Amino acid sequence: MAGTVYALANQKGGVGKTTTAVNLAACLAEAGAKTLIVDLDPQANATSGLGERPGSPSSYDLLDGARLADVVRETRFRNLFLVPSQAELAGATVELPQREDGERYLVDALEGARGEFEFTFLDCPPSLGPLTVNALAAADAVLVPVQAEYYALEGLAQLTRSIDLVRARLNPRLRIGGILLTMVDGRTRLSADVVGEVRRHFGALVFTVQVPRSVRLAEAPSHGLPAIAFDRRSSGAEAYWQAAAELVERRRAEEVVAA
């Protein structure tokens, strides 16, 4: 069975995109699935969140024609692999639009990932610039972390329009693989209202599990650890275990429909 490439995308920053990429990947890897994270954010938070140092070879080299096998690193976590970021990746946002077919550089670079990895997560920067467009062009599906706060629906509407454009111009197979509500504070009316609105508008696309606000989840990246390695009994770690299981079930259901 071919692996699946997921882009983690939301043009709004601070919604838990990198946290979701790192923790979903860590849970799936611990469960036995060979899993890859490609850090496409010049800030390199997914790289440091796994306790790795940014640097070459990196996703910048991948965008410059390097083979995937030459830029992948093993991490200290079994079954979990990484293509790190580096500061020079910021220059790609200027260089890619100047190249012929600059929106599709990741398509060929990641083609081999489906045969090597069961799950590949592309951690995108908080914008809909050239790096994110490259990720959407190469991905099978988009995972959208959404913070339970006031502007969530507005940002989701903008993102779905962008996904429709990419599907029409670059990647007709692209689909929304799921919307994951993050930083949910069950004590506030605002969180409950936003959760209700997102579920009402997007229905079955929304994950059943919600990721709560969690101090331990916020602390884990500073130790270079996924939540399950930092404090597996924390509410955040438990939520990502459930989200990983739900992602597997969603993928199975899609395969049955496709068959």
Disulfide bonds with the S-S distance in Angstrom:
none
